[in-house]
Amino acid sequence: MIYLDNAATSWPKPPQVIRAMEAFLTDVGGSPGRSSHRLAIEAGRMIYRTRELIAELFAVSDPLHILLGPNATYFLNLALRGLLQPGDHVITSSMEHNSVMRPLRYLERCGVDLTVLQCSNDGELDPSEVARSIQSRTTMIVLNHSSNVTGGMLPIAQVGQIARHHDLIFLVDAAQTAGVWPIDIEKEAIDLLVFTGHKSLYGPPGTGGMVVGDRLKLKTMIPLILGGTGSRSSEEEQPEFLPDRYESGTPNTVGLAGLAAGVEYLLNKGIETIHQQNAQFTAKLHAGLAQIPRVVVYGKPDCINRTAIVSFNINGLAPSEVGLRLDKDYNIMCRVGLHCAPAAHRTIGTFPVGTVRFSLGLYTTDCDIKQAIMAVTEIAQSVQ
C-alpha cells in the first residue's frame, strides 16, 4: 500500500506513539486532576508533559497557555464563537477550510460583519489587501497557515504584524503546518494558534489544541462548554484561569499520551529536516505530474514555501473515478473531491468537482513518488 492521504490523517504512526498509548492504558489509566492517588497524579504529569512538548514546538514560554482537547475544529469554534460579538468585523481569506468558514457564516447570520478576501487563482493572498480591509469595527483576522487543497502558504508573518499594529486579534489555523513548518507565535505576532494532533504531529485522532498568546490571557473568551475541571471544585462557577477555563470534562488522556510521543518524536527528528524532505519529494511529485498529458496540477510549483500537498485533475475523468482507480488498481490511497474547503476550490477554479489530492508524510519514500507518477500516467493514457 502507498498512503498519500497524510493531509487528512497521518499514517502509519511512529511506534513510539502506539507504545505510549498502550503504556498509559496498561500502567496508568487514572483520571488526571480528579483524584489524589498516584495513578491520577501520574496521568496529570503526563498531560503537563504534553503541554511542555507542544510549548517547545511553538516557542511558547508558559505550558499552561497550551489548551488541549478533541480537535482543531473545536478550538476554531472556541476562538471564533467565544470572541466575536454582533457588530464586530472579521477578515478571512477565500482559501479557508470549512472549520473556519462554517462558524464564520453562522456568526454572520448572528450579526458579525465578515470580509472574505479573494486570493489569486494560485491561492495567494496579498497582505496589503488585508490592511486595506481593516475597519473601525474590525476585531479579528483569521487565516489558515497553509491550504489543505494546494499546500500553498498564506503570508502569516506579514499579516501578524499588520494585526499587531492595529491591535487586532490574529487567529491562525495551523492544522496543515504544525509539525512540518517552524512556528514561533511571538515572532509571527500570532495571538491564537490552533493545531490538530492527528496530522503532522503524528498523534491519534481525537487530539488537538490551541496556543493562547500572552496578549489574550486577560481577555474574555467565552468557553464552548462548562463543567468539571478537577480544580476549584467547591465553586459552581467556571474557573477563570488557563487552561482550566476551557478544558471541562475528563480529557482524552490516552490520546494525549500518544500526542506527546508524536511531538517528542518530531522534535528529536527536527522540523527543518522534515521540511526539507517534504520539499524534495513534493517537488519531484509536482514536476512529474505536471509533465503528464491531460494532467492539470494546481498551485505554484514553489515546493519550498508550501506543505507536502499536490492537487491535480486528469482532463476527461472525474476526481472520484481517478481516486477509485488509484485505490483499486494501484493500491494508492489519496483523497478526492472538495476536501471540506469549497471556498478554496472556487478560488482555484475546481468547484464543484474538486481535485485529486496526494499528500506526503514522514514515511513517504522516493519509490512511492515514482509509483504514484507512473499510476497517474497510465490512468491519463487510458482516457479516450
C-alpha atoms as one frame of an Amber mdcrd trajectory, in Angstrom:
protein
   0.000   0.000   0.000   1.086   3.553  -0.808  -0.526   6.004   1.608  -0.747
   9.539   0.202  -3.531  10.935   2.389  -1.481  12.419   5.228  -3.179  15.832
   4.993  -6.357  14.101   6.188  -4.741  11.866   8.818  -1.121  10.801   9.016
  -0.410   7.090   8.778   1.306   4.993   9.901   2.003   6.433  13.330   5.510
   6.186  14.805   5.876   3.083  17.004   6.568   5.376  19.971   3.023   6.745
  19.728   1.434   3.317  19.897   3.686   2.258  22.762   2.874   5.403  24.756
  -0.863   4.854  24.430  -0.565   1.197  25.363   1.618   2.076  28.364  -0.922
   4.588  29.627  -3.796   2.121  29.412  -1.727  -0.684  30.909   0.238   1.088
  33.624  -1.554   4.349  34.472  -5.215   4.662  33.497  -6.029   7.262  36.153
  -8.154  10.374  35.685  -5.933  13.491  35.835  -6.879  16.099  38.398  -9.829
  14.078  39.693  -8.139  12.041  42.415  -5.100  12.203  44.673  -3.815   8.655
  44.237  -0.573   8.015  42.376  -2.196   6.874  39.121  -4.214  10.082  38.841
  -1.130  12.127  39.701   0.882  10.313  37.021  -1.877  10.990  34.477  -1.740
  14.681  35.390   2.026  14.712  34.961   1.684  13.108  31.556  -0.753  15.792
  30.380   1.538  18.547  31.651   4.405  16.902  29.767   2.267  17.095  26.624
   1.814  20.818  27.197   5.557  21.250  27.704   6.425  19.491  24.453   3.890
  21.493  22.439   5.120  24.704  24.073   8.643  23.814  22.914   7.362  23.118
  19.408   5.754  26.574  19.091   8.256  28.563  21.200   5.716  29.234  23.960
   7.121  30.269  27.345   4.243  29.063  29.539   2.921  25.490  29.009  -0.318
  26.460  30.761  -1.131  28.533  27.682  -1.499  25.291  25.710  -5.153  24.244
  25.654  -5.782  20.575  24.852  -8.937  18.986  23.514 -10.573  16.914  20.779
  -9.508  18.558  17.501  -8.719  21.770  15.635 -12.362  22.326  14.693 -13.343
  22.535  18.354 -10.744  25.205  19.090 -11.509  27.235  15.968 -15.120  27.337
  17.148 -13.973  28.271  20.644 -11.942  31.209  19.339 -14.482  32.455  16.805
 -17.659  31.961  18.797 -16.011  32.801  22.088 -14.570  36.153  20.997 -16.722
  37.594  18.200 -19.874  39.528  19.038 -22.650  41.032  16.859 -21.333  44.230
  15.313 -17.729  43.013  15.191 -15.927  42.842  11.857 -13.663  39.891  10.981
 -11.357  39.356   7.997 -10.520  35.998   6.426  -9.468  34.595   3.040 -11.071
  32.629   0.234  -8.720  29.680   0.899 -10.153  28.666   4.261 -11.337  25.241
   5.401 -14.966  24.824   6.451 -13.782  24.591  10.061 -13.316  28.346   9.732
 -15.923  29.215   7.110 -18.905  27.468   8.686 -18.542  29.096  12.113 -17.989
  32.453  10.395 -21.082  32.051   8.226 -23.071  31.169  11.341 -21.738  34.241
  13.133 -22.502  36.360  10.074 -26.165  35.389  10.437 -25.890  36.434  14.097
 -24.707  39.951  13.233 -20.936  39.659  12.762 -19.662  41.502   9.678 -17.458
  39.271   7.510 -14.943  40.168   4.792 -13.611  37.261   2.715 -10.556  38.421
   0.789 -10.280  36.907  -2.673  -6.983  35.117  -3.225  -5.349  34.642  -6.622
  -6.039  31.618  -8.836  -2.942  30.052  -7.280  -4.320  30.632  -3.783  -2.010
  33.511  -2.865  -3.023  36.445  -0.652  -1.604  39.952  -0.878  -1.008  41.259
   2.689  -1.816  44.795   1.553  -5.371  43.617   0.836  -5.683  42.694   4.493
  -4.507  46.145   5.588  -6.934  47.876   3.230  -9.859  45.823   4.575  -9.471
  46.885   8.191 -12.364  48.952   9.521 -13.041  50.725  12.797 -15.114  47.706
  13.909 -12.533  45.075  12.900 -11.617  42.892  15.869 -10.036  39.788  14.341
  -8.145  38.394  11.359  -8.307  34.620  10.858  -6.234  32.745   8.270  -5.003
  29.256   7.633  -1.238  28.889   7.604  -1.328  26.554   4.604  -4.131  25.434
   2.315  -5.291  21.832   2.620  -6.122  21.948  -1.119  -2.943  23.315  -2.734
  -0.399  23.301   0.087   0.234  26.993  -0.586   1.226  29.228   2.322  -0.521
  32.424   3.327   1.639  35.395   4.481   1.209  34.786   8.206   4.224  36.781
   9.408   3.278  39.883   7.402  -0.384  39.726   8.385   0.606  39.178  12.007
   2.486  42.470  12.007  -0.490  44.216  10.418  -2.814  42.789  13.065  -0.455
  43.766  15.880  -0.099  47.313  14.505  -3.896  47.730  14.591  -4.292  45.897
  17.926  -6.404  43.137  16.316  -6.683  39.511  17.377  -4.808  37.265  14.944
  -6.082  33.673  14.814  -4.111  31.133  12.741  -5.316  27.696  11.677  -2.130
  25.599  11.657  -3.801  22.243  11.031  -1.598  21.636   7.972   1.668  23.166
   9.218   2.048  22.115  12.851   4.869  19.572  12.838   6.199  20.312   9.344
   6.863  24.042   9.482   8.752  26.098  12.104   6.261  28.283  14.012   7.137
  30.935  16.593   3.964  32.629  17.789   5.750  35.696  19.181   7.947  36.361
  16.138   4.926  35.966  13.867   2.635  38.013  16.140   0.075  35.214  16.468
  -2.446  35.600  19.287  -4.217  32.257  18.879  -2.714  29.246  17.111  -4.926
  26.213  16.519  -3.412  22.800  15.773  -4.582  19.234  15.366  -2.860  16.143
  16.711  -3.704  13.519  14.111  -1.990  15.040  11.071   1.671  16.079  11.101
   2.086  15.832  14.871   1.544  12.075  14.414  -0.791  11.745  17.366  -4.052
   9.786  17.308  -7.435  11.118  16.135  -9.374  12.991  18.788  -6.485  15.218
  19.847  -5.756  18.862  19.175  -5.380  22.188  20.873  -4.838  25.911  20.835
  -1.993  28.153  21.936  -3.171  31.283  23.734  -0.720  34.137  23.315   0.241
  36.434  26.167  -1.855  39.328  24.856  -5.085  37.354  25.263  -4.608  35.860
  28.694  -6.749  38.540  30.373  -9.324  38.871  27.597 -12.747  37.280  27.850
 -13.168  34.290  25.579 -16.433  32.521  26.356 -15.933  28.743  26.795 -17.857
  26.408  24.495 -18.621  24.039  27.381 -18.647  24.380  31.144 -18.254  21.762
  33.852 -15.835  19.823  35.974 -12.167  20.679  35.641 -10.723  18.981  38.718
  -9.946  22.440  40.152 -11.881  24.800  42.421 -14.412  22.027  42.988 -16.030
  23.938  45.867 -17.218  26.600  43.412 -20.145  26.365  40.983 -18.665  28.983
  38.656 -16.187  28.105  35.908 -12.527  28.807  36.825 -11.105  31.926  35.200
  -7.519  30.752  34.786  -5.775  28.871  31.958  -6.073  26.138  30.925  -8.953
  25.045  33.187 -11.400  27.685  31.917 -11.521  25.934  28.535 -10.938  22.277
  29.444 -14.098  20.981  31.114 -14.716  17.257  31.319 -12.448  14.236  31.550
  -9.710  14.584  28.944  -8.705  12.050  26.322  -5.644  11.166  28.367  -4.660
   8.101  26.364  -4.827  10.159  23.176  -2.719  12.910  24.723  -0.143  10.309
  25.754   0.128   9.386  22.094   0.254  13.034  21.052   3.130  13.703  23.458
   5.069  10.805  21.965   4.407  12.092  18.438   5.578  15.623  19.242   8.669
  14.344  21.044   9.499  12.204  18.012   9.200  15.237  15.723  11.323  17.430
  17.968  14.065  14.805  18.053  13.955  14.405  14.285  13.938  18.157  13.668
  11.245  20.219  11.973  13.693  21.640   9.447  14.820  18.124   8.455  11.184
  17.114   7.940  10.513  20.254   5.904  13.484  19.634   3.596  12.462  16.015
   2.989   8.897  17.060   2.219  10.061  19.795  -0.141  12.289  17.406  -2.057
   9.597  14.790  -2.574   6.859  17.359  -3.259   8.970  18.991  -5.970   9.551
  15.622  -7.617   5.872  14.705  -7.469   4.700  18.104  -8.716   7.140  18.113
 -11.640   6.369  14.525 -12.586   2.602  15.022 -12.623   2.865  18.346 -14.493
   4.632  16.606 -17.408   1.833  14.088 -17.981  -0.507  14.938 -20.878  -4.090
  15.671 -19.749  -2.982  16.294 -16.155  -3.554  19.730 -14.609  -1.645  20.480
 -11.377  -2.876  23.295  -9.133  -0.917  25.810  -7.079   2.528  27.257  -7.616
   5.460  24.898  -8.319   7.497  26.509  -5.493   7.797  23.469  -3.227   9.964
  25.137  -0.586   7.240  27.539   0.539   4.411  25.041   0.753   3.360  21.923
   2.565   3.599  18.455   1.024   0.297  18.575  -0.871  -0.175  18.232  -4.628
  -3.679  18.561  -6.084  -4.401  17.671  -9.692  -7.036  16.573 -12.171  -6.997
  14.450 -15.292  -8.958  16.067 -18.112 -11.788  13.756 -19.111 -12.037  11.945
 -15.772 -13.836  12.913 -12.576 -11.640  13.041  -9.462 -13.772  10.287  -7.930
 -13.018   7.982 -10.851  -9.291   8.680 -10.605  -9.289   8.037  -6.873 -11.185
   4.771  -7.284  -8.739   3.516  -9.887  -5.720   4.544  -7.820  -7.105   2.559
  -4.890  -8.379  -0.480  -6.758  -5.723  -0.900  -9.449  -2.599   0.587  -7.860
  -3.159   0.316  -4.092  -2.606   4.074  -3.708  -4.631   5.840  -1.019  -5.453
   9.520  -1.640  -8.326  11.958  -1.204 -10.672  13.276  -3.871 -13.389  15.919
  -4.004 -13.672  19.248  -2.220 -11.632  18.434   0.910 -14.085  20.359   3.145
 -12.868  23.595   1.505 -15.371  24.718  -1.159 -14.196  28.337  -0.980 -10.661
  27.263  -1.852 -11.897  25.244  -4.811 -13.919  28.192  -6.066 -10.744  30.255
  -5.829  -8.607  27.893  -7.910 -11.445  27.090 -10.337 -12.153  23.460  -9.416
 -15.585  23.830  -7.808 -17.845  21.824  -7.705 -15.944  18.661  -8.709 -12.787
  19.285  -6.682  -9.435  17.610  -7.254  -7.385  14.509  -6.608  -5.052  15.237
  -3.685  -1.780  13.499  -2.905  -0.351  14.446   0.489   3.002  13.157   1.686
   4.245  12.296   5.150   7.201  11.117   7.204   7.063   7.626   5.762   6.675
   8.584   2.101   9.533   7.217   0.020  11.106   8.032  -3.317   9.651   4.759
  -4.609   6.167   5.892  -3.557   6.566   9.076  -5.615   7.701   7.144  -8.690
   4.825   4.662  -8.374   2.283   7.481  -7.993   3.561   9.267 -11.111   3.509
   6.015 -13.078  -0.052   5.243 -11.957  -1.375   8.674 -12.928   0.440   8.398
 -16.269  -1.269   5.107 -17.049  -4.689   6.353 -15.960  -4.298   9.524 -18.076
  -3.234   7.442 -21.100  -6.394   5.386 -20.804  -8.654   8.397 -21.422 -10.210
   8.184 -24.861
